[in-house]
Amino acid sequence: MNWQKKNIIFTDNRKRPLYTLEQLKDKSGYTASEAIVNPLIMENILNAFIEVAPKAKSIPTPETGKYAGIPMDQVMQNVTEEDIMEFLEYVRNYPRGYVGKNYRITESFAGWVVSGTPED
């Protein structure tokens, strides 16, 4: 997950980091392999989405993009690892609004969905 190297820290719904820089390093100081890091982080991310899904009914239903016409509580409840990775790829490609900041991943994802899941 290259977005971690850009000092982008996503948090859970209680504003606790979903990962630390220490979690991303092995004993020699190198970043741990994605095969080890991703499952740990992804489990925390998916739990955050399940937790917040019932509260997402008040978020507007997206009118365009991949989730057009799907109520946000359903989007959040049914989010997949692929959906999250697509969002994180967007963040990696367009990090300007995220660098050096801590955002709840669920809120950032919802903003991306409501804005039509832009790819650029």
Secondary structure, DSSP 8 states (H G I E B T S, - for coil): -GGGGGT-EEE-TTS-BS--TGGGB-TTSSB--HHHHHHHHHHHHHHHHHHHGGGGGGS---SSSTTTT--HHHHHHT--HHHHHHHHHHHHHS-TTTTT-EEEHHHHHHHHHHTT----
